[in-house]
Amino acid sequence: MRWLKFSKYLYEFGWVPTIYTPENPEPQAYDPSLLAEIPDNLQVIKRKIREPYKIFKILSGKKVGEPLTVSFVSEKKEGWISKLWIWIRGNFFIPDARKFWIKPSVRFLNRYLEINPHHIVVSTGPPHSMHLIALGLRKRLNIPWVADFRDPWTNIDFYRELKLTSLADRRHHTLERKVLTSADAVITIGPTLASEFKEMGCKNVHTITNGFDHSDQIPPSDKSKEFSILHIGSMPPTRNPETLWSVLGEMTRINPEFRSDLILHLVGNIDYRIIRSIEENGLAPNLIKKPHVPHHDVLSYIMESSVLLLVINNTSNAKGILTNKFFEYLAARKPILAIGPADGDAADILRQTGAGLMLDFNDREGIENYVQDLYNRFRSGSLQKDIRNIEQFSRRNLTSSLARLFDTLIS
């Protein structure tokens, strides 16, 4: 989504992108509706990729055409095959399962760029194999390289769950540092990650957040008369707000009106342990669960909801997590109930914009008070938020910042 939108708006700022991408990848989800976002004159180069996921699907009983499950989100308790696969993935496919695309891509792009000169090479990861392709080009071609990190590498929330040997861990850190110190510029999605990269030796790091696109916005809907709390996106076990479920469960038991009004709407891949927590708190009758849906439908659900739930991973890197959906939440101008670190990047933006409140995972009193306040405002018809300072997060303005960085690098 991030680079789809950059590609859409770069033309306005004098830059013409060429996209290099796999022809036959194993994606986590399909959304054909996004094809309409691709500019008509955008050049896209596709090359075949070899990935090991077909073997994993055969071993785990998945169908060949079935999309991969989002990392570390399980519909049921993991068996030994899944655990073995995670260990193999972490220790043998470094930096990731797309590693077999690195050398063929370097060979192809070296030839292509010699015949078709470009001003800048941009790699975006994860998968971080893309950065290693750019690193290979950097060694032979005198073209400025920008490495864009949409997520951390060794500080991503599931890194420890890869069960890495000490040798594999050193290899990941070595490659990460090599990318950070070799790229002419590094882009991150937030200030916390930018600070981490500076500490690792990165000399030219810039923050360009994710954002929202005005052209995506749809009018608010009064279709739903319920007090609907909506969460968009995957929910691994590290995003399980057990205190929130407990608070909502208690409120449904003591307040029949609240029990009748409440809808808990989860859209995306949800770990079975989270569903179990919700059911254990008596919220099964209030739960609506949907799998991955097209982006336009996501926006419709957002505009039909009362409150938008944002859960930041309860992990050591939580302060730096800023997801795409957070900014689309902001654009909807609906109150955001956020669970995560009060001193993190998302909390700072909530304070700047007045869009909602970040509460700690275990802050029962704070969660209860805020939910009750939101429900009272819902009953009185005054839920709409007066949100400020969000234009800086529009996709067009963010692309303008990217283009200025490009201009600086070639000047």
C-alpha positions in Angstrom: 0.0 0.0 0.0 2.8 2.4 0.9 4.6 2.2 -2.4 1.4 1.8 -4.4 0.5 5.3 -3.2 4.0 6.8 -3.6 4.0 5.5 -7.2 0.6 7.1 -7.8 1.8 10.6 -6.7 5.5 10.7 -7.7 4.6 11.9 -11.2 3.2 15.2 -9.7 6.7 15.9 -8.3 8.7 15.2 -11.4 9.7 11.6 -10.8 8.8 8.6 -12.9 9.1 5.2 -11.1 9.8 1.8 -12.6 8.6 -1.1 -10.4 10.5 -4.4 -10.2 8.4 -7.1 -8.6 7.9 -10.9 -8.6 5.7 -12.4 -11.3 4.6 -15.4 -9.3 4.8 -14.5 -5.6 3.2 -16.2 -2.5 1.4 -13.2 -1.0 -0.4 -13.2 2.3 -3.6 -11.8 0.7 -5.0 -10.8 -2.7 -6.9 -7.5 -3.3 -7.6 -7.1 -7.1 -9.5 -3.9 -6.3 -6.1 -2.1 -5.8 -5.2 -2.6 -9.5 -7.3 0.5 -10.2 -4.8 2.5 -8.2 -1.9 1.7 -10.6 -1.1 4.7 -12.9 -1.8 3.8 -16.6 1.8 4.8 -17.6 3.6 3.0 -14.8 6.2 0.6 -16.0 6.2 -2.7 -14.1 8.9 -5.3 -14.6 8.0 -8.8 -13.4 10.4 -11.7 -13.1 9.7 -15.2 -11.8 10.7 -16.0 -8.2 11.4 -19.3 -6.5 10.0 -19.6 -3.0 9.9 -22.6 -0.6 6.3 -22.1 0.4 4.9 -24.7 -1.9 6.8 -27.4 0.1 5.4 -26.0 3.3 1.8 -26.0 1.9 2.1 -29.6 0.9 3.5 -30.6 4.4 0.8 -28.6 6.2 -2.1 -29.6 4.1 -2.8 -26.2 2.6 -4.0 -25.9 -1.0 -1.5 -24.7 -3.6 -3.6 -21.6 -4.4 -4.4 -20.8 -0.8 -2.9 -17.5 0.5 -0.3 -17.8 3.3 -1.4 -17.1 6.8 -0.1 -13.8 8.2 3.0 -14.4 10.3 2.4 -15.9 13.7 -1.4 -15.7 13.5 -2.9 -19.2 13.9 -6.5 -20.4 13.5 -5.7 -23.3 15.7 -2.9 -24.6 17.9 0.3 -25.0 16.0 1.5 -28.5 15.2 5.1 -29.7 15.0 5.2 -29.1 11.2 4.5 -25.3 11.7 7.0 -25.1 14.5 9.7 -26.9 12.4 8.9 -24.6 9.5 9.4 -21.5 11.6 12.8 -22.8 12.8 13.9 -23.7 9.2 12.6 -20.3 7.9 14.6 -18.4 10.5 17.9 -20.3 10.4 18.2 -21.4 6.7 16.4 -18.6 4.8 18.4 -15.5 5.7 17.2 -12.9 5.6 13.9 -14.4 4.5 12.3 -16.9 2.2 12.8 -14.6 -0.9 16.6 -15.0 -0.7 16.7 -17.1 -3.9 15.5 -14.0 -5.9 18.6 -11.9 -4.9 21.3 -13.2 -7.3 19.1 -13.5 -10.4 17.6 -10.0 -9.7 21.1 -8.5 -9.3 22.2 -10.0 -12.6 19.1 -8.9 -14.5 18.9 -5.4 -13.0 22.6 -4.7 -13.6 22.1 -5.4 -17.3 18.7 -3.5 -17.4 20.1 -0.4 -15.7 23.1 -0.2 -17.9 20.8 -0.1 -20.9 18.0 2.0 -19.2 19.7 4.5 -16.9 17.8 5.6 -13.8 18.6 8.3 -11.3 17.9 6.4 -8.0 17.3 2.8 -6.8 14.8 2.3 -4.0 14.4 -0.9 -2.0 11.5 -1.5 0.3 11.3 -4.2 2.9 10.3 -6.5 4.4 11.1 -8.8 2.8 14.6 -7.6 3.5 15.9 -9.6 0.6 14.9 -6.6 -1.5 17.5 -4.5 0.3 20.2 -7.1 -0.6 19.2 -6.9 -4.2 19.9 -3.1 -4.0 23.1 -3.7 -2.1 24.3 -6.0 -5.0 23.5 -3.2 -7.5 25.3 -0.6 -5.3 28.5 -2.6 -5.6 28.6 -2.3 -9.4 26.5 0.8 -10.4 27.1 4.4 -9.3 23.4 5.1 -8.6 22.2 6.6 -5.3 20.3 4.0 -3.2 17.4 4.6 -0.8 16.5 1.8 1.6 12.9 2.1 2.9 12.1 0.1 6.1 8.3 -0.4 6.5 9.1 -2.5 9.5 12.2 -3.2 11.6 14.6 -6.1 10.7 16.1 -7.6 13.9 13.8 -5.6 16.2 10.5 -6.7 14.6 8.1 -8.2 17.2 8.3 -11.8 16.0 12.1 -11.9 15.6 12.6 -14.0 18.8 9.9 -16.4 17.7 12.1 -17.5 14.8 14.1 -19.6 17.2 17.4 -18.5 15.7 20.8 -20.1 16.5 23.5 -17.7 17.5 25.1 -18.0 14.1 21.8 -17.1 12.3 21.3 -14.2 14.7 24.7 -12.8 13.9 24.1 -13.1 10.2 20.8 -11.2 10.4 22.5 -8.4 12.4 25.5 -8.3 10.0 23.3 -7.9 6.9 21.1 -5.4 8.6 24.0 -3.2 9.6 25.5 -3.5 6.1 22.3 -2.3 4.5 22.0 0.6 6.9 25.6 1.8 6.4 25.8 1.2 2.7 22.6 2.9 1.5 22.9 6.6 0.6 19.7 7.3 2.5 17.4 5.3 4.7 13.7 5.9 5.2 11.7 4.7 8.2 8.0 5.0 9.1 8.5 6.7 12.5 11.0 8.5 14.8 11.6 5.6 17.1 12.9 3.3 14.4 14.9 6.2 12.9 16.7 6.7 16.3 17.4 2.9 16.5 19.0 3.0 13.0 21.1 6.0 13.9 22.5 4.1 16.9 23.4 1.2 14.5 25.5 3.5 12.4 23.1 4.9 9.8 24.2 8.4 8.9 21.4 9.6 6.7 18.0 8.5 8.0 14.7 10.2 7.3 11.2 9.6 8.7 8.3 9.4 6.2 5.3 7.9 7.9 2.5 5.8 6.4 -0.6 7.8 5.6 -4.1 8.1 4.1 -5.3 9.0 0.6 -8.0 11.6 0.2 -9.1 9.8 -3.0 -9.9 6.7 -0.8 -12.2 8.5 1.6 -16.0 7.7 1.5 -18.8 9.6 3.4 -19.7 8.6 6.9 -22.6 6.1 7.1 -25.4 6.0 9.6 -26.1 2.5 8.6 -25.1 1.1 12.0 -27.2 2.0 15.0 -25.1 -0.2 17.3 -22.1 0.9 19.4 -19.6 -0.9 17.1 -16.0 -1.2 18.1 -14.0 -2.1 14.9 -10.5 -3.6 14.6 -9.0 -3.8 11.1 -6.0 -6.1 10.3 -4.3 -9.1 11.8 -4.2 -9.9 15.5 -1.4 -12.2 16.6 -1.2 -13.3 20.2 1.0 -10.2 21.0 -2.0 -8.0 20.2 -4.4 -9.6 22.6 -6.0 -6.8 24.8 -7.2 -9.2 27.5 -8.1 -6.3 29.9 -10.3 -4.7 27.3 -12.2 -7.9 26.7 -12.6 -8.3 30.5 -13.9 -4.7 30.8 -16.3 -5.1 27.9 -17.5 -8.4 29.3 -18.2 -6.9 32.7 -20.1 -3.9 31.1 -22.3 -6.3 29.2 -23.2 -8.2 32.4 -24.1 -5.1 34.5 -25.7 -3.0 31.7 -28.4 -4.6 29.5 -28.5 -1.6 27.2 -24.7 -1.8 26.6 -25.0 -5.5 26.0 -27.7 -4.9 23.4 -25.8 -2.0 21.7 -22.3 -3.5 21.6 -20.9 -5.0 18.4 -17.2 -6.1 18.5 -16.2 -6.2 14.8 -12.9 -7.8 13.9 -11.8 -7.8 10.2 -8.7 -9.7 9.3 -6.7 -12.7 10.4 -7.3 -13.3 14.1 -5.3 -15.7 16.3 -7.4 -18.4 17.9 -6.2 -17.4 21.3 -7.8 -14.0 20.9 -11.1 -15.5 19.9 -10.9 -17.7 23.0 -10.3 -14.7 25.2 -13.3 -12.9 23.8 -15.5 -15.9 24.3 -14.3 -16.5 27.8 -15.5 -13.0 28.7 -19.0 -13.7 27.5 -18.7 -11.6 24.3 -19.4 -14.3 21.7 -22.9 -12.9 21.0 -21.4 -9.5 20.4 -18.7 -10.7 18.1 -18.6 -10.3 14.3 -15.5 -11.8 12.6 -14.6 -11.4 9.0 -11.4 -12.6 7.1 -9.3 -10.3 4.9 -11.5 -8.1 2.7 -10.8 -5.7 -0.2 -9.4 -2.3 0.8 -12.6 -0.4 -0.3 -14.7 -2.7 2.0 -12.3 -1.9 4.8 -13.0 1.8 4.4 -16.7 1.2 4.4 -16.5 -0.7 7.7 -14.4 2.1 9.2 -17.0 4.7 8.2 -19.9 2.6 9.6 -18.3 2.0 13.0 -18.6 4.0 16.2 -15.1 3.5 17.7 -11.9 2.4 16.0 -9.7 -0.1 18.0 -6.0 0.1 17.5 -3.9 -2.5 19.4 -0.1 -2.1 19.4 1.9 -5.3 19.8 2.7 -5.9 23.5 6.4 -6.4 22.7 9.8 -4.6 23.2 9.6 -2.8 19.9 6.0 -1.5 20.5 7.0 2.2 20.7 8.0 2.3 17.1 5.0 0.6 15.5 2.9 2.7 13.1 0.6 0.8 10.8 -1.1 1.9 7.6 -4.6 1.4 9.2 -3.7 3.9 12.0 -3.6 6.8 9.5 -6.8 5.7 7.7 -8.4 5.7 11.2 -7.3 9.3 11.6 -8.8 10.3 8.2 -12.2 8.8 9.3 -12.3 11.4 12.2 -13.8 8.8 14.5 -12.6 8.2 18.1 -9.7 5.8 18.4 -9.4 3.5 21.4 -5.7 2.5 21.4 -4.0 -0.1 23.5 -0.2 0.1 23.7 2.7 2.2 25.0 1.8 5.7 26.2 5.3 6.9 25.2 5.3 5.5 21.7 5.1 7.1 18.2 1.3 6.3 17.8 0.5 7.8 21.2 2.4 11.0 20.2 0.3 11.3 17.0 -2.9 10.7 19.0 -1.9 13.6 21.3 -1.0 15.9 18.4 -4.3 15.2 16.5 -6.7 14.8 19.4 -7.9 11.6 17.7 -8.1 9.3 20.7 -6.4 7.9 23.7 -3.6 5.4 24.2 -4.0 3.2 27.2 -1.7 0.5 28.7 -2.6 -3.1 28.2 -3.2 -3.5 32.0 -4.8 -0.1 32.7 -8.2 -1.4 33.6 -9.5 1.8 35.2 -8.4 3.9 32.2 -9.9 1.5 29.7 -13.2 1.3 31.6 -13.5 5.0 32.0 -12.7 5.7 28.3 -15.1 3.0 27.0 -17.8 4.4 29.3 -17.2 7.9 28.1 -17.3 6.8 24.4 -20.5 4.9 25.1 -22.1 7.9 26.8 -21.2 10.1 23.8 -22.6 7.5 21.5 -25.9 7.5 23.3 -26.1 11.3 23.2 -25.1 11.4 19.5 -21.8 13.3 20.0 -19.1 10.8 19.1 -17.7 12.7 16.1 -14.2 13.9 16.8 -12.7 17.3 16.1 -9.4 16.0 14.8 -6.6 18.4 13.9 -3.2 18.5 12.1 -3.7 15.3 10.0 -3.1 16.8 6.6 0.7 16.2 7.1 -0.2 12.5 6.8 -1.9 12.7 3.4 -0.3 10.4 0.8 0.3 13.4 -1.6 2.1 15.4 1.1 4.2 12.4 2.1 5.1 11.8 -1.5 6.2 15.4 -1.7 8.7 14.7 1.2 10.0 11.7 -0.7 10.5 13.6 -3.9 12.4 16.3 -2.0 14.7 13.6 -0.7 15.3 12.3 -4.2 16.0 15.8 -5.5 18.6 16.2 -2.7 20.4 12.9 -3.5 20.9 13.7 -7.2 21.9 17.3 -6.7 
